[in-house]
Each structure stands twice: as structure tokens, then as C-alpha cells.
Amino acid sequence: MGMLAKITDERVLDARCDEHNLIVDLMDGRTISVPLAWYPRLLHTTPEARAVWEVCGGGYGIHWPEIDEDLSTEGLLRGAPAPKAA
């Protein structure tokens, strides 16, 4: 008996922020929404700086050049907030 393998594609299709959340659309149709409070660099910058992002890491990451922030879809899917400052 064969089983159909679930095909996932965790690469970034689009990213955006509203007042409280980072929202990332993946190539496979899923949408991840996480609180901006988890990522202080994103939370404490301007909406204009949040809007300037690029795909990195072979499609599995997001880079905000104006604030030097990088997030991976793996971390977002795990629900991993930014590490606390020491």
C-alpha cells in the first residue's frame, strides 16, 4: 500500500508586517504569523524599514538590509523568538 508524501516548500514567497505581526507566505501556500515583539529589531524600526526585505539563504530566509536582521523559515515554523540580549 503506497502513501502519498506530503510535499512542502518552506521557501519564502512574500513577507510583510502589520502593526503587531510579521506575516510570511511560503511557496507551499502556508502563512506564518508571529508577533513582532519576538524580534526587537523589527519591532523597534520604522514600517518603511520593515518593508525593505529580500529573500536569502536559497529561499529559506528573509534579510532586512536596513536593520541587518535575518530570519529563517525553519526558525519561524519552530516558533523561535530572537535570543535575549546578554
Residue, then its C-alpha position, 0 to 999 in steps of 0.5 A: m500500500g503506497m502513501l502519498a508524501k506530503i510535499t512542502d516548500e518552506r521557501v519564502l514567497d512574500a513577507r510583510c508586517d502589520e502593526h503587531n505581526l510579521i506575516v510570511d507566505l511560503m511557496d507551499g501556500r502556508t502563512i506564518s504569523v508571529p508577533l513582532a515583539w519576538y524580534p526587537r529589531l523589527l519591532h523597534t524600526t520604522p514600517e518603511a524599514r520593515a518593508v525593505w526585505e529580500v529573500c536569502g539563504g536559497g529561499y529559506g530566509i528573509h534579510w532586512p538590509e536596513i536593520d541587518e536582521d535575518l530570519s529563517t523559515e525553519g526558525l519561524l515554523r519552530g516558533a523561535p523568538a530572537p535570543k535575549a540580549a546578554 
